[in-house]
């Protein structure tokens, strides 16, 4: 069980490090969607990022694809 927790913690570090290397827009979006303690609606995110609500889903998809490429072979 201790090893499983260590492995999970290590994966979190790898993902956070990869997120930190993304372009600012992606980093900000993914942080608001997945890392903040407060739950943000798409409307909240759109207002903070000054983008239309309809752009969040496609932008999220592109950012997650970039993250996936960065993580390929690291997890």
Backbone as JSON, one array per atom type, in Angstrom:
{
  "sequence": "XXXXXXXXXXXXXXXXXXXXXXXXXXXXXXXXXXXXXXXXXXXXXXXXXXXXXXXXXXXXXXXXXXXXXXXXXXX",
  "N": [[0.83, -1.2, 0.0], [1.96, 1.23, 0.74], [3.79, 1.57, -1.32], [2.04, 1.9, -3.49], [0.86, 4.35, -2.86], [3.13, 5.97, -2.97], [3.74, 5.72, -5.69], [1.45, 6.88, -6.83], [1.71, 9.5, -5.85], [4.09, 10.2, -7.12], [3.28, 10.14, -9.81], [1.51, 12.31, -9.77], [3.3, 14.42, -9.35], [4.77, 14.3, -11.73], [2.77, 14.91, -13.61], [1.98, 17.49, -12.75], [4.4, 18.86, -13.17], [4.59, 18.66, -15.94], [2.29, 20.09, -16.7], [3.1, 22.6, -15.86], [4.86, 23.33, -17.86], [3.36, 23.88, -20.05], [1.9, 26.2, -22.45], [0.91, 29.45, -21.24], [-1.88, 30.02, -21.4], [-3.05, 27.44, -21.61], [-2.08, 26.31, -19.26], [-3.28, 27.96, -17.32], [-6.01, 27.45, -17.83], [-6.25, 24.63, -17.39], [-5.49, 24.56, -14.74], [-7.57, 25.99, -13.51], [-9.68, 24.27, -14.12], [-8.97, 21.78, -12.96], [-7.28, 21.93, -10.67], [-7.82, 23.89, -8.71], [-9.2, 24.51, -5.48], [-11.68, 25.64, -5.23], [-14.76, 25.27, -6.92], [-15.21, 25.97, -10.24], [-17.38, 27.41, -12.61], [-18.0, 27.06, -16.15], [-18.7, 29.56, -17.05], [-17.52, 31.25, -15.12], [-14.82, 30.69, -15.64], [-14.61, 31.51, -18.31], [-15.02, 34.27, -18.01], [-12.78, 34.98, -16.43], [-10.72, 34.32, -18.17], [-11.27, 35.83, -20.34], [-12.6, 34.83, -22.65], [-14.98, 33.33, -24.92], [-17.6, 31.28, -23.56], [-18.17, 29.09, -25.13], [-15.72, 28.46, -26.2], [-14.25, 27.14, -24.33], [-14.44, 24.27, -24.03], [-13.33, 23.23, -26.55], [-10.77, 24.42, -26.34], [-9.86, 23.29, -23.97], [-9.69, 20.61, -24.83], [-7.62, 20.79, -26.76], [-5.52, 21.61, -25.12], [-5.32, 19.46, -23.34], [-4.51, 17.52, -25.13], [-1.96, 18.48, -25.82], [-0.78, 18.19, -23.32], [-0.93, 15.43, -23.03], [0.87, 14.63, -25.04], [3.24, 15.62, -23.93], [3.42, 13.99, -21.7], [3.64, 11.45, -22.68], [5.19, 8.4, -22.42], [6.27, 9.04, -19.96], [4.74, 8.28, -17.84]],
  "CA": [[0.0, 0.0, 0.0], [2.85, 2.39, 0.77], [4.34, 1.73, -2.67], [0.98, 2.44, -4.34], [0.74, 5.78, -2.55], [4.33, 6.62, -3.51], [3.59, 5.75, -7.15], [0.43, 7.88, -7.13], [2.31, 10.82, -5.59], [5.08, 10.43, -8.18], [2.52, 10.49, -11.03], [1.01, 13.68, -9.61], [4.43, 15.33, -9.56], [5.08, 14.29, -13.17], [1.7, 15.64, -14.31], [2.09, 18.92, -12.4], [5.58, 19.41, -13.86], [4.24, 18.79, -17.36], [1.35, 21.21, -16.8], [3.85, 23.86, -15.69], [5.59, 23.66, -19.08], [2.41, 24.24, -21.09], [1.69, 27.64, -22.63], [0.18, 30.07, -20.13], [-3.34, 29.87, -21.57], [-3.38, 26.06, -21.25], [-1.76, 26.15, -17.84], [-4.33, 28.64, -16.56], [-7.28, 26.75, -18.01], [-6.22, 23.34, -16.7], [-5.45, 24.83, -13.3], [-8.92, 26.34, -13.08], [-10.56, 23.12, -14.25], [-8.6, 20.57, -12.23], [-6.42, 22.06, -9.5], [-8.28, 24.82, -7.68], [-10.12, 23.96, -4.5], [-13.02, 26.15, -5.52], [-15.31, 24.76, -8.16], [-15.5, 27.08, -11.14], [-18.23, 27.11, -13.75], [-17.44, 27.52, -17.43], [-18.92, 31.01, -17.11], [-16.46, 31.86, -14.3], [-13.55, 30.53, -16.36], [-14.69, 32.38, -19.5], [-14.82, 35.65, -17.58], [-11.38, 35.16, -16.0], [-9.8, 34.2, -19.3], [-11.75, 36.73, -21.4], [-12.91, 34.06, -23.84], [-16.37, 32.87, -24.9], [-17.86, 30.0, -22.89], [-18.12, 28.05, -26.16], [-14.32, 28.16, -26.54], [-13.58, 26.41, -23.24], [-14.34, 22.84, -24.35], [-12.31, 22.98, -27.57], [-9.46, 24.81, -25.82], [-9.5, 22.23, -23.03], [-9.3, 19.44, -25.61], [-6.3, 21.04, -27.34], [-4.55, 21.65, -24.03], [-5.12, 18.09, -22.86], [-3.72, 16.82, -26.16], [-0.58, 18.92, -25.61], [-0.32, 17.56, -22.08], [-0.77, 14.01, -23.35], [2.13, 14.48, -25.78], [4.33, 15.82, -22.99], [3.46, 12.88, -20.74], [3.85, 10.17, -23.37], [6.41, 7.72, -22.01], [6.73, 9.43, -18.62], [3.88, 7.65, -16.82]],
  "C": [[0.86, 1.26, 0.0], [3.43, 2.65, -0.61], [3.29, 2.34, -3.6], [0.8, 3.93, -4.11], [1.92, 6.55, -3.11], [4.2, 6.77, -5.02], [2.56, 6.8, -7.56], [0.97, 9.29, -6.93], [3.3, 11.17, -6.69], [4.38, 10.81, -9.49], [1.99, 11.92, -10.95], [2.11, 14.7, -9.85], [4.76, 15.43, -11.05], [4.04, 15.1, -13.94], [1.8, 17.14, -14.01], [3.29, 19.57, -13.09], [5.29, 19.6, -15.34], [3.28, 19.96, -17.57], [2.11, 22.53, -16.72], [4.62, 24.26, -16.94], [4.67, 24.03, -20.24], [2.37, 25.76, -21.28], [0.76, 28.19, -21.55], [-1.33, 29.85, -20.23], [-3.78, 28.46, -21.16], [-3.17, 25.82, -19.76], [-2.86, 26.76, -16.97], [-5.65, 27.87, -16.64], [-7.29, 25.43, -17.23], [-6.15, 23.52, -15.18], [-6.84, 25.15, -12.79], [-9.86, 25.13, -13.13], [-10.26, 22.01, -13.26], [-7.86, 20.77, -10.91], [-6.93, 22.98, -8.39], [-9.24, 24.12, -6.73], [-11.54, 24.42, -4.74], [-13.5, 25.58, -6.85], [-15.73, 25.93, -9.02], [-16.4, 26.6, -12.27], [-17.51, 27.56, -15.03], [-17.61, 29.03, -17.57], [-17.83, 31.74, -16.32], [-15.13, 31.84, -15.05], [-13.52, 31.46, -17.56], [-14.43, 33.83, -19.12], [-13.37, 35.9, -17.17], [-10.41, 35.15, -17.17], [-10.16, 35.13, -20.46], [-11.93, 35.98, -22.72], [-14.38, 33.65, -23.77], [-16.49, 31.51, -24.2], [-17.72, 28.86, -23.9], [-16.7, 27.66, -26.57], [-13.65, 27.27, -25.49], [-13.4, 24.94, -23.58], [-13.28, 22.55, -25.4], [-10.89, 23.34, -27.1], [-8.96, 23.76, -24.83], [-9.01, 21.0, -23.78], [-7.9, 19.62, -26.21], [-5.22, 21.02, -26.26], [-4.27, 20.26, -23.48], [-4.33, 17.26, -23.85], [-2.24, 17.2, -26.04], [0.01, 18.26, -24.38], [-0.05, 16.07, -22.31], [0.55, 13.76, -24.09], [3.34, 14.66, -24.86], [4.52, 14.62, -22.06], [3.76, 11.54, -21.37], [5.21, 9.58, -22.96], [6.91, 8.07, -20.63], [5.92, 8.76, -17.52], [3.85, 6.15, -17.01]]
}
